[in-house]
Amino acid sequence: MENIVSVIVPVYNVEKYLERCVKSILLQSYINLEIILVNDGSTDNSLELCRKYKKKDKRIMVIDKTNGGLSDARNAGLEVATGEYVCFIDSDDFIESTMIEKMVAQAELDQADICVCDMEYLYDDGNKSFASGGDFSKASVKENPALIRINNSACNKLFKTSMFMDVKFPVGKYYEDLATVPILLYKANLVAKVNEAFYIYYQRTGSIAHTANKKIFEIYDAIEDCIDYVQKHGNETSIIN
């Protein structure tokens, strides 16, 4: 029996994009999935769509919660996840059909706690651009400190679910990936890489990631969170620097 992979999808007012996202998960060549759709207080028809998908595929579960933001939705998914592995997909993005199969295979081949892939950015005008997940095949942060600086998106990575035992996404903060992913990279005994752009990151005009705001300075809080974790769990100067 293949290991279960928990796929956590935070959902907030994305009725226009949700079907594309969910369809890309349902069409994965790796079928032993637990698909957790977390409706984060949507005010459009997103919750109804989630419930419709659940009726069509028994692998889907729906969590309906009050709005708490992306981190809170991901954490809610983690609370119920039962898979050996977990990945996160934002609901306006989508993934290539062999993403999970190939990443699980690489993680198990290398006995890695995290597997990383490349990304492709898709813009409103239809143009695309490549975004590297890092230039390595397999490595650990403690042997190669520069690894902690690779693309910090949570979405182009497959994690051992156990990695989140003492790590959660910071609720109410921007830069939640920067505050979390470097810690997970630091914890990992090994990080593996698949050199394919499996994750399609839609650069939606007006999304949180592309809207300038006064919370830009929370980037420093995120970095301090990572430094604090390292100081408490090894205090390696090269990694902190």
DOTORLUM-451705 format. One record per residue: x, y, z of N, C-alpha, C in turn; chain; residue in three letters. Coordinates in nm, 3 decimals, decimal comma. Layout:
N
      n_xx      n_yy      n_zz     ca_xx     ca_yy     ca_zz      c_xx      c_yy      c_zz   kette   rest
         X         Y         Z         X         Y         Z         X         Y         Z       A    ALA
...
//
This chain:
241
      n_xx      n_yy      n_zz     ca_xx     ca_yy     ca_zz      c_xx      c_yy      c_zz   kette   rest
     0,085    -0,120     0,000     0,000     0,000     0,000     0,089     0,125     0,000       A    MET
     0,061     0,218    -0,091     0,134     0,344    -0,094     0,103     0,425     0,031       A    GLU
     0,201     0,504     0,076     0,178     0,593     0,187     0,071     0,696     0,152       A    ASN
    -0,010     0,731     0,250    -0,108     0,839     0,229    -0,035     0,973     0,224       A    ILE
    -0,074     1,057     0,130    -0,026     1,194     0,124    -0,144     1,286     0,152       A    VAL
    -0,131     1,369     0,254    -0,233     1,468     0,286    -0,207     1,594     0,204       A    SER
    -0,308     1,637     0,131    -0,298     1,758     0,048    -0,388     1,864     0,109       A    VAL
    -0,329     1,969     0,163    -0,406     2,072     0,232    -0,423     2,193     0,141       A    ILE
    -0,550     2,231     0,121    -0,583     2,342     0,031    -0,664     2,446     0,107       A    VAL
    -0,603     2,557     0,150    -0,681     2,666     0,210    -0,767     2,732     0,102       A    PRO
    -0,892     2,759     0,137    -0,987     2,812     0,039    -1,050     2,941     0,094       A    VAL
    -1,033     3,050     0,018    -1,097     3,176     0,059    -1,135     3,256    -0,065       A    TYR
    -1,263     3,261    -0,094    -1,317     3,341    -0,204    -1,245     3,319    -0,336       A    ASN
    -1,239     3,193    -0,376    -1,167     3,157    -0,499    -1,256     3,076    -0,594       A    VAL
    -1,385     3,106    -0,596    -1,476     3,026    -0,678    -1,434     3,024    -0,825       A    GLU
    -1,366     3,127    -0,870    -1,324     3,136    -1,010    -1,212     3,038    -1,043       A    LYS
    -1,132     3,002    -0,943    -1,011     2,922    -0,968    -1,015     2,783    -0,905       A    TYR
    -1,109     2,760    -0,815    -1,106     2,641    -0,732    -1,116     2,511    -0,812       A    LEU
    -1,200     2,508    -0,912    -1,216     2,385    -0,989    -1,086     2,344    -1,056       A    GLU
    -1,014     2,440    -1,113    -0,885     2,410    -1,176    -0,789     2,349    -1,076       A    ARG
    -0,785     2,404    -0,955    -0,696     2,354    -0,852    -0,733     2,212    -0,810       A    CYS
    -0,860     2,192    -0,774    -0,904     2,061    -0,724    -0,891     1,955    -0,832       A    VAL
    -0,925     1,989    -0,955    -0,913     1,894    -1,065    -0,770     1,845    -1,081       A    LYS
    -0,674     1,937    -1,068    -0,533     1,900    -1,084    -0,488     1,803    -0,974       A    SER
    -0,552     1,809    -0,857    -0,520     1,716    -0,748    -0,587     1,581    -0,772       A    ILE
    -0,712     1,585    -0,813    -0,785     1,461    -0,838    -0,725     1,381    -0,952       A    LEU
    -0,658     1,448    -1,046    -0,599     1,380    -1,162    -0,455     1,335    -1,137       A    LEU
    -0,409     1,343    -1,013    -0,273     1,299    -0,983    -0,255     1,150    -1,012       A    GLN
    -0,140     1,115    -1,065    -0,109     0,974    -1,091    -0,093     0,897    -0,959       A    SER
    -0,060     0,967    -0,853    -0,053     0,908    -0,719    -0,192     0,919    -0,658       A    TYR
    -0,257     0,806    -0,634    -0,399     0,811    -0,599    -0,428     0,802    -0,449       A    ILE
    -0,330     0,761    -0,367    -0,357     0,743    -0,225    -0,345     0,877    -0,152       A    ASN
    -0,445     0,961    -0,177    -0,443     1,098    -0,126    -0,555     1,119    -0,025       A    LEU
    -0,527     1,210     0,068    -0,625     1,263     0,161    -0,631     1,413     0,131       A    GLU
    -0,738     1,457     0,067    -0,747     1,594     0,018    -0,831     1,675     0,115       A    ILE
    -0,767     1,771     0,181    -0,832     1,848     0,288    -0,856     1,990     0,238       A    ILE
    -0,983     2,021     0,207    -1,021     2,155     0,163    -1,066     2,233     0,285       A    LEU
    -0,993     2,340     0,317    -1,023     2,419     0,437    -1,086     2,550     0,396       A    VAL
    -1,217     2,556     0,408    -1,287     2,681     0,376    -1,268     2,781     0,490       A    ASN
    -1,200     2,890     0,460    -1,160     2,985     0,563    -1,257     3,105     0,565       A    ASP
    -1,386     3,075     0,585    -1,484     3,182     0,596    -1,515     3,252     0,466       A    GLY
    -1,515     3,179     0,356    -1,544     3,240     0,225    -1,683     3,303     0,224       A    SER
    -1,697     3,413     0,150    -1,826     3,480     0,136    -1,883     3,462    -0,004       A    THR
    -1,812     3,391    -0,091    -1,865     3,360    -0,223    -1,915     3,215    -0,224       A    ASP
    -1,913     3,148    -0,337    -1,966     3,012    -0,346    -1,859     2,904    -0,324       A    ASN
    -1,745     2,941    -0,269    -1,636     2,845    -0,252    -1,675     2,725    -0,166       A    SER
    -1,745     2,748    -0,055    -1,784     2,637     0,032    -1,877     2,541    -0,040       A    LEU
    -1,972     2,593    -0,114    -2,063     2,506    -0,189    -1,987     2,422    -0,290       A    GLU
    -1,887     2,481    -0,355    -1,806     2,406    -0,450    -1,728     2,296    -0,379       A    LEU
    -1,672     2,328    -0,263    -1,599     2,227    -0,186    -1,689     2,107    -0,153       A    CYS
    -1,809     2,136    -0,110    -1,903     2,029    -0,075    -1,942     1,947    -0,198       A    ARG
    -1,951     2,013    -0,312    -1,983     1,942    -0,436    -1,872     1,845    -0,472       A    LYS
    -1,747     1,891    -0,460    -1,633     1,803    -0,490    -1,628     1,685    -0,394       A    TYR
    -1,661     1,709    -0,268    -1,658     1,602    -0,168    -1,757     1,490    -0,206       A    LYS
    -1,871     1,527    -0,258    -1,971     1,428    -0,298    -1,921     1,341    -0,414       A    LYS
    -1,828     1,395    -0,492    -1,781     1,324    -0,611    -1,658     1,237    -0,585       A    LYS
    -1,588     1,263    -0,476    -1,465     1,186    -0,449    -1,449     1,167    -0,299       A    ASP
    -1,444     1,041    -0,257    -1,439     1,008    -0,115    -1,306     1,046    -0,051       A    LYS
    -1,207     1,079    -0,129    -1,078     1,120    -0,073    -1,081     1,262    -0,018       A    ARG
    -1,187     1,336    -0,048    -1,196     1,477    -0,008    -1,268     1,490     0,125       A    ILE
    -1,212     1,572     0,214    -1,284     1,615     0,333    -1,287     1,767     0,331       A    MET
    -1,392     1,823     0,390    -1,409     1,968     0,392    -1,413     2,017     0,536       A    VAL
    -1,330     2,113     0,566    -1,334     2,183     0,696    -1,391     2,321     0,670       A    ILE
    -1,492     2,359     0,744    -1,552     2,492     0,732    -1,527     2,567     0,861       A    ASP
    -1,452     2,676     0,854    -1,414     2,751     0,973    -1,431     2,900     0,951       A    LYS
    -1,432     2,975     1,058    -1,436     3,120     1,046    -1,303     3,170     0,991       A    THR
    -1,306     3,285     0,931    -1,186     3,337     0,865    -1,074     3,364     0,965       A    ASN
    -0,958     3,304     0,938    -0,843     3,326     1,024    -0,715     3,350     0,947       A    GLY
    -0,726     3,346     0,814    -0,608     3,370     0,731    -0,542     3,240     0,686       A    GLY
    -0,447     3,255     0,596    -0,381     3,141     0,533    -0,315     3,048     0,635       A    LEU
    -0,239     3,104     0,727    -0,171     3,022     0,827    -0,269     2,942     0,910       A    SER
    -0,375     3,007     0,954    -0,474     2,940     1,038    -0,542     2,826     0,962       A    ASP
    -0,568     2,847     0,833    -0,629     2,742     0,751    -0,534     2,624     0,733       A    ALA
    -0,408     2,651     0,707    -0,311     2,543     0,694    -0,297     2,465     0,824       A    ARG
    -0,292     2,537     0,936    -0,281     2,470     1,065    -0,404     2,383     1,094       A    ASN
    -0,521     2,430     1,053    -0,643     2,351     1,072    -0,635     2,222     0,992       A    ALA
    -0,578     2,230     0,871    -0,559     2,110     0,792    -0,460     2,015     0,856       A    GLY
    -0,353     2,068     0,911    -0,252     1,985     0,976    -0,309     1,911     1,097       A    LEU
    -0,404     1,972     1,165    -0,462     1,909     1,284    -0,534     1,779     1,252       A    GLU
    -0,585     1,767     1,131    -0,661     1,646     1,096    -0,587     1,557     0,997       A    VAL
    -0,473     1,601     0,948    -0,398     1,524     0,848    -0,349     1,392     0,907       A    ALA
    -0,366     1,284     0,832    -0,322     1,152     0,878    -0,215     1,092     0,788       A    THR
    -0,175     1,163     0,684    -0,079     1,109     0,589     0,063     1,102     0,642       A    GLY
     0,142     1,015     0,583     0,285     1,009     0,611     0,354     1,136     0,563       A    GLU
     0,302     1,187     0,450     0,354     1,310     0,390     0,241     1,411     0,381       A    TYR
     0,281     1,540     0,369     0,183     1,646     0,353     0,237     1,748     0,253       A    VAL
     0,147     1,804     0,174     0,185     1,916     0,088     0,073     2,021     0,092       A    CYS
     0,107     2,142     0,053     0,015     2,255     0,058    -0,001     2,312    -0,082       A    PHE
    -0,127     2,332    -0,121    -0,153     2,390    -0,252    -0,248     2,508    -0,233       A    ILE
    -0,208     2,625    -0,276    -0,297     2,740    -0,268    -0,407     2,725    -0,373       A    ASP
    -0,526     2,768    -0,339    -0,644     2,732    -0,417    -0,658     2,805    -0,549       A    SER
    -0,575     2,903    -0,577    -0,575     2,963    -0,710    -0,460     2,911    -0,796       A    ASP
    -0,383     2,816    -0,742    -0,274     2,752    -0,815    -0,316     2,612    -0,859       A    ASP
    -0,228     2,542    -0,929    -0,256     2,404    -0,966    -0,125     2,330    -0,989       A    PHE
    -0,131     2,198    -1,004    -0,010     2,117    -1,011    -0,016     2,021    -1,129       A    ILE
     0,103     1,982    -1,176     0,113     1,886    -1,284     0,077     1,746    -1,233       A    GLU
     0,033     1,660    -1,323    -0,029     1,534    -1,284     0,064     1,435    -1,216       A    SER
     0,194     1,446    -1,236     0,286     1,350    -1,175     0,362     1,408    -1,055       A    THR
     0,323     1,526    -1,011     0,398     1,594    -0,904     0,412     1,507    -0,779       A    MET
     0,302     1,462    -0,724     0,308     1,391    -0,596     0,377     1,256    -0,613       A    ILE
     0,347     1,184    -0,718     0,411     1,054    -0,741     0,563     1,066    -0,745       A    GLU
     0,612     1,162    -0,823     0,757     1,174    -0,839     0,824     1,228    -0,714       A    LYS
     0,757     1,315    -0,643     0,818     1,370    -0,521     0,820     1,268    -0,408       A    MET
     0,715     1,188    -0,397     0,717     1,081    -0,297     0,827     0,981    -0,330       A    VAL
     0,838     0,944    -0,457     0,940     0,847    -0,498     1,080     0,898    -0,466       A    ALA
     1,106     1,028    -0,491     1,237     1,084    -0,463     1,264     1,092    -0,314       A    GLN
     1,162     1,132    -0,237     1,178     1,140    -0,092     1,210     1,003    -0,033       A    ALA
     1,143     0,900    -0,083     1,167     0,766    -0,029     1,300     0,709    -0,077       A    GLU
     1,338     0,740    -0,201     1,468     0,695    -0,251     1,582     0,751    -0,168       A    LEU
     1,573     0,879    -0,135     1,680     0,946    -0,061     1,659     0,943     0,090       A    ASP
     1,544     0,887     0,135     1,510     0,889     0,277     1,513     1,032     0,331       A    GLN
     1,450     1,122     0,255     1,451     1,265     0,287     1,325     1,304     0,363       A    ALA
     1,337     1,404     0,448     1,222     1,457     0,521     1,143     1,558     0,437       A    ASP
     1,210     1,618     0,339     1,147     1,717     0,252     1,192     1,691     0,109       A    ILE
     1,100     1,704     0,015     1,136     1,700    -0,127     1,087     1,829    -0,191       A    CYS
     1,171     1,886    -0,275     1,146     2,016    -0,337     1,137     1,999    -0,488       A    VAL
     1,049     2,076    -0,552     1,048     2,083    -0,698     1,057     2,228    -0,742       A    CYS
     1,075     2,248    -0,871     1,074     2,383    -0,928     0,931     2,429    -0,946       A    ASP
     0,916     2,558    -0,981     0,784     2,617    -1,000     0,778     2,689    -1,135       A    MET
     0,657     2,709    -1,180     0,633     2,791    -1,298     0,533     2,899    -1,260       A    GLU
     0,568     3,025    -1,286     0,478     3,135    -1,258     0,389     3,159    -1,380       A    TYR
     0,260     3,166    -1,358     0,163     3,192    -1,464     0,099     3,328    -1,439       A    LEU
     0,107     3,416    -1,539     0,057     3,553    -1,523    -0,080     3,570    -1,588       A    TYR
    -0,147     3,678    -1,551    -0,281     3,706    -1,603    -0,285     3,712    -1,756       A    ASP
    -0,176     3,755    -1,817    -0,174     3,768    -1,963    -0,138     3,637    -2,034       A    ASP
    -0,120     3,530    -1,954    -0,089     3,400    -2,013     0,059     3,369    -2,021       A    GLY
     0,143     3,468    -1,998     0,288     3,443    -2,000     0,329     3,359    -1,880       A    ASN
     0,441     3,288    -1,897     0,492     3,201    -1,793     0,640     3,229    -1,771       A    LYS
     0,688     3,202    -1,651     0,831     3,213    -1,622     0,870     3,103    -1,524       A    SER
     0,995     3,061    -1,533     1,048     2,953    -1,449     1,098     3,008    -1,317       A    PHE
     1,070     2,937    -1,208     1,120     2,975    -1,076     1,187     2,853    -1,013       A    ALA
     1,315     2,861    -0,991     1,391     2,748    -0,940     1,358     2,720    -0,794       A    SER
     1,351     2,592    -0,761     1,335     2,552    -0,622     1,469     2,536    -0,552       A    GLY
     1,579     2,559    -0,626     1,712     2,546    -0,569     1,801     2,460    -0,658       A    GLY
     1,928     2,490    -0,656     2,024     2,419    -0,741     2,098     2,314    -0,657       A    ASP
     2,037     2,199    -0,637     2,098     2,090    -0,561     2,024     1,962    -0,593       A    PHE
     2,080     1,850    -0,557     2,011     1,722    -0,577     1,962     1,665    -0,444       A    SER
     2,050     1,664    -0,345     2,011     1,631    -0,208     2,115     1,691    -0,115       A    LYS
     2,069     1,741    -0,002     2,160     1,809     0,090     2,090     1,827     0,223       A    ALA
     2,168     1,869     0,324     2,111     1,908     0,452     2,163     2,046     0,488       A    SER
     2,082     2,121     0,561     2,120     2,256     0,600     2,243     2,255     0,690       A    VAL
     2,254     2,154     0,775     2,365     2,152     0,871     2,498     2,125     0,802       A    LYS
     2,494     2,057     0,687     2,617     2,037     0,610     2,636     2,145     0,505       A    GLU
     2,526     2,203     0,458     2,531     2,307     0,355     2,438     2,421     0,396       A    ASN
     2,485     2,513     0,482     2,400     2,618     0,537     2,328     2,703     0,432       A    PRO
     2,387     2,718     0,313     2,324     2,800     0,209     2,189     2,743     0,165       A    ALA
     2,165     2,615     0,193     2,039     2,552     0,154     1,920     2,621     0,220       A    LEU
     1,941     2,682     0,335     1,831     2,743     0,408     1,775     2,864     0,334       A    ILE
     1,846     2,910     0,231     1,804     3,028     0,156     1,732     2,996     0,025       A    ARG
     1,702     2,869     0,000     1,630     2,838    -0,123     1,488     2,895    -0,117       A    ILE
     1,422     2,896    -0,230     1,284     2,944    -0,239     1,203     2,896    -0,118       A    ASN
     1,148     2,991    -0,041     1,085     2,952     0,085     0,935     2,923     0,074       A    ASN
     0,884     2,907    -0,047     0,743     2,870    -0,062     0,717     2,734     0,002       A    SER
     0,605     2,723     0,071     0,565     2,593     0,126     0,501     2,506     0,020       A    ALA
     0,463     2,565    -0,092     0,379     2,496    -0,189     0,455     2,408    -0,288       A    CYS
     0,583     2,430    -0,306     0,659     2,345    -0,400     0,738     2,238    -0,325       A    ASN
     0,686     2,198    -0,209     0,757     2,104    -0,124     0,663     1,996    -0,070       A    LYS
     0,718     1,877    -0,056     0,651     1,764     0,010     0,722     1,741     0,141       A    LEU
     0,649     1,738     0,251     0,708     1,726     0,384     0,665     1,595     0,449       A    PHE
     0,754     1,537     0,529     0,708     1,437     0,625     0,615     1,510     0,723       A    LYS
     0,499     1,456     0,744     0,402     1,523     0,831     0,456     1,540     0,973       A    THR
     0,539     1,449     1,016     0,597     1,457     1,151     0,683     1,581     1,172       A    SER
     0,725     1,644     1,063     0,806     1,766     1,074     0,731     1,879     1,144       A    MET
     0,598     1,870     1,144     0,516     1,978     1,199     0,476     1,955     1,344       A    PHE
     0,537     1,857     1,409     0,504     1,830     1,549     0,525     1,952     1,637       A    MET
     0,632     2,026     1,613     0,661     2,144     1,695     0,668     2,271     1,611       A    ASP
     0,614     2,267     1,490     0,618     2,384     1,402     0,479     2,409     1,346       A    VAL
     0,434     2,533     1,355     0,306     2,573     1,295     0,326     2,703     1,218       A    LYS
     0,236     2,730     1,127     0,240     2,856     1,054     0,191     2,969     1,146       A    PHE
     0,256     3,086     1,144     0,222     3,194     1,237     0,090     3,262     1,199       A    PRO
    -0,008     3,254     1,284    -0,140     3,308     1,256    -0,139     3,461     1,269       A    VAL
    -0,205     3,526     1,175    -0,216     3,672     1,179    -0,095     3,746     1,129       A    GLY
     0,000     3,675     1,069     0,121     3,737     1,020     0,136     3,717     0,870       A    LYS
     0,195     3,815     0,804     0,236     3,797     0,666     0,369     3,719     0,666       A    TYR
     0,414     3,681     0,549     0,542     3,608     0,534     0,541     3,479     0,614       A    TYR
     0,425     3,412     0,611     0,413     3,288     0,689     0,508     3,179     0,639       A    GLU
     0,536     3,176     0,509     0,628     3,076     0,457     0,771     3,104     0,504       A    ASP
     0,811     3,230     0,500     0,945     3,267     0,543     0,966     3,239     0,691       A    LEU
     0,859     3,247     0,770     0,869     3,222     0,914     0,870     3,073     0,947       A    ALA
     0,838     2,989     0,848     0,817     2,847     0,877     0,909     2,755     0,798       A    THR
     0,919     2,776     0,667     0,992     2,683     0,581     1,141     2,674     0,617       A    VAL
     1,213     2,784     0,643     1,353     2,769     0,682     1,371     2,684     0,809       A    PRO
     1,276     2,692     0,901     1,282     2,608     1,022     1,270     2,461     0,984       A    ILE
     1,177     2,432     0,895     1,159     2,293     0,850     1,281     2,242     0,774       A    LEU
     1,340     2,327     0,692     1,463     2,290     0,622     1,575     2,261     0,721       A    LEU
     1,582     2,342     0,825     1,683     2,324     0,929     1,662     2,192     1,002       A    TYR
     1,537     2,158     1,030     1,506     2,034     1,102     1,534     1,908     1,021       A    LYS
     1,523     1,918     0,890     1,526     1,800     0,804     1,662     1,730     0,807       A    ALA
     1,658     1,598     0,817     1,784     1,524     0,809     1,842     1,532     0,669       A    ASN
     1,752     1,540     0,568     1,795     1,551     0,429     1,683     1,615     0,348       A    LEU
     1,721     1,698     0,253     1,626     1,761     0,161     1,660     1,713     0,020       A    VAL
     1,562     1,657    -0,049     1,582     1,605    -0,185     1,522     1,702    -0,286       A    ALA
     1,564     1,688    -0,411     1,517     1,779    -0,516     1,478     1,701    -0,640       A    LYS
     1,365     1,739    -0,698     1,324     1,689    -0,830     1,329     1,808    -0,925       A    VAL
     1,408     1,796    -1,030     1,430     1,910    -1,120     1,323     1,920    -1,228       A    ASN
     1,201     1,938    -1,182     1,088     1,960    -1,273     0,996     2,064    -1,212       A    GLU
     0,937     2,148    -1,298     0,847     2,255    -1,251     0,705     2,201    -1,242       A    ALA
     0,677     2,133    -1,131     0,547     2,069    -1,113     0,439     2,166    -1,062       A    PHE
     0,481     2,269    -0,990     0,384     2,358    -0,924     0,363     2,483    -1,008       A    TYR
     0,238     2,511    -1,044     0,205     2,628    -1,125     0,145     2,735    -1,033       A    ILE
     0,223     2,839    -1,013     0,190     2,945    -0,919     0,126     3,060    -0,997       A    TYR
    -0,004     3,078    -0,979    -0,076     3,182    -1,053    -0,053     3,318    -0,988       A    TYR
     0,004     3,410    -1,065     0,034     3,544    -1,016    -0,089     3,632    -1,034       A    GLN
    -0,184     3,615    -0,944    -0,313     3,682    -0,957    -0,304     3,827    -0,915       A    ARG
    -0,343     3,918    -1,003    -0,342     4,060    -0,972    -0,435     4,087    -0,854       A    THR
    -0,382     4,159    -0,754    -0,463     4,193    -0,638    -0,454     4,093    -0,525       A    GLY
    -0,379     3,982    -0,543    -0,365     3,886    -0,435    -0,277     3,943    -0,325       A    SER
    -0,282     3,882    -0,208    -0,204     3,932    -0,093    -0,056     3,944    -0,128       A    ILE
    -0,004     3,845    -0,199     0,139     3,842    -0,229     0,182     3,953    -0,322       A    ALA
     0,086     4,016    -0,389     0,122     4,117    -0,489     0,060     4,252    -0,458       A    HIS
     0,026     4,275    -0,333    -0,032     4,401    -0,291     0,058     4,465    -0,186       A    THR
     0,111     4,582    -0,218     0,198     4,653    -0,124     0,116     4,697    -0,003       A    ALA
     0,171     4,684     0,116     0,100     4,726     0,235     0,199     4,748     0,348       A    ASN
     0,148     4,804     0,456     0,235     4,842     0,566     0,291     4,723     0,642       A    LYS
     0,240     4,602     0,613     0,290     4,484     0,683     0,421     4,433     0,624       A    LYS
     0,478     4,507     0,530     0,604     4,466     0,468     0,712     4,442     0,574       A    ILE
     0,706     4,517     0,684     0,810     4,505     0,785     0,798     4,378     0,868       A    PHE
     0,689     4,303     0,851     0,677     4,176     0,920     0,776     4,072     0,867       A    GLU
     0,840     4,104     0,756     0,945     4,016     0,706     1,055     3,999     0,810       A    ILE
     1,082     4,103     0,887     1,186     4,095     0,990     1,143     4,005     1,105       A    TYR
     1,012     4,009     1,137     0,960     3,918     1,240     0,977     3,773     1,197       A    ASP
     0,950     3,747     1,069     0,962     3,610     1,018     1,105     3,560     1,027       A    ALA
     1,199     3,645     0,990     1,341     3,607     0,997     1,383     3,585     1,142       A    ILE
     1,336     3,670     1,231     1,370     3,654     1,373     1,314     3,524     1,429       A    GLU
     1,197     3,483     1,383     1,140     3,356     1,428     1,233     3,240     1,391       A    ASP
     1,287     3,246     1,269     1,378     3,140     1,223     1,508     3,140     1,303       A    CYS
     1,563     3,258     1,324     1,687     3,269     1,401     1,668     3,217     1,543       A    ILE
     1,554     3,253     1,601     1,525     3,210     1,738     1,518     3,058     1,747       A    ASP
     1,457     2,993     1,646     1,447     2,847     1,648     1,586     2,783     1,641       A    TYR
     1,670     2,836     1,552     1,805     2,780     1,538     1,885     2,801     1,666       A    VAL
     1,872     2,917     1,727     1,946     2,944     1,851     1,908     2,846     1,961       A    GLN
     1,783     2,802     1,961     1,736     2,711     2,065     1,765     2,564     2,034       A    LYS
     1,801     2,535     1,909     1,813     2,394     1,869     1,949     2,361     1,806       A    HIS
     2,050     2,437     1,836     2,182     2,407     1,780     2,273     2,527     1,777       A    GLY
     2,212     2,643     1,750     2,283     2,771     1,756     2,404     2,777     1,663       A    ASN
     2,390     2,713     1,543     2,502     2,716     1,448     2,516     2,854     1,385       A    GLU
     2,632     2,916     1,406     2,656     3,053     1,359     2,643     3,065     1,208       A    THR
     2,694     2,964     1,136     2,691     2,971     0,989     2,548     2,976     0,938       A    SER
     2,458     2,903     1,001     2,318     2,899     0,958     2,248     3,028     0,997       A    ILE
     2,274     3,077     1,118     2,213     3,203     1,164     2,256     3,318     1,073       A    ILE
     2,383     3,322     1,038     2,433     3,427     0,950     2,368     3,422     0,812       A    ASN
//
